[in-house]
Amino acid sequence: MTDSFHDFVVHRSPALSRRAFLLTGDHQLAEDLLQSALAKTYRHWLRIRDGDPEAYVRRVMYHQQVSWWRRRRVAERLESEPTDQPGGDHSDATALRLTMSAALRRLSPRQRAVIVLRFYEDLTEAEAAEVLGCSVGTVKRHGHDAIRRLRAVAPDLVDRTEQRSLR
């Protein structure tokens, strides 16, 4: 059991870590989230290892993030600009990542989870609702509010999307 779980963690942690970061917007919180999800997964490894363990870990991360959000309910202190500036890479891709990261930090944890599930994981509204344990209407509401908020806080993302669609 331990060897197969170890192999899973070694091979899938980078991708799972990226998803955790998208959910939390913070590297340390992402590490905590992933570690917590992997600990819970380990307890059920014999049951889930032959299925889709990565999907199980992602679901645990989404539920754990929502649980932390419900317990915390602390207003986040948002910076208008990222405090650390990129060193020498001024490419469009880096600028887009920074803009998107800053914009995602401006969303609530629930809104961020819906955006990640719908657009990064490419789940349907019904699938996202199932993962989050809520109704489809709740997913629609959080998705709509998140997109409206993203348009308000990062209008240049909308401009970039429109420019790419015209090409």
Summary of the structure (lengths in Angstrom):
residues: 167
radius of gyration: 17.1
end to end distance: 50.4
largest distance: 51.3
contacts: 450
relative contact order: 0.10
helix: 77%
strand: 0%
